[in-house]
Amino acid sequence: MNSPPDEATDRFSATRTSTIPEATVTTPQTRTTMDMGRAIRNKAQTAKGRIKETLGRTARNRQTQREGRSDRSMGNLKQAAAKARKAFKR
């Protein structure tokens, strides 16, 4: 009555009971939190640049206008780089 399990049953039961140890599992949540922080910082830089550029136009101050344009473009470039980085991670 006690016959040895055939290969198919044994193979499937082994895969059902095996677990991955917690130490080897990487947590994508930490990456996401870091990415969110960077995204917020880059969007803030873009907004700061847009405000600074508008103030420069209003005050007719070309230097402030240039600084604002520079901040805005740097924020946009950083956002684009983050999107490219995220696309290549997958």
C-alpha positions, 0 to 999 in steps of 0.5 A: 500500500505504501508505494513510492511517489511517482516523479510528477507528484513529487516534483510538484509537491516540492515546488509548492512547499519551497519558500524563498528566504526573506534575506534574499528578497530585495525590497523594491519599496526602498527604491521607490521611496528614493525615486519618489524623493528625487522626483519631488525634488526635481519637480520642485526645482522645475517649479522654482525655475518657472517662478524665478523666470516669471519674476525676472520677466516681471521685474525686467531683470535678465539675470534672474530670468536666465537663472530661472530658465536654467533651474527649470531646464535642469529640473526637466533634464533630471526628470527625463534622466530618471524616466530613462533610468527607470525604463532601463531598470526593468 
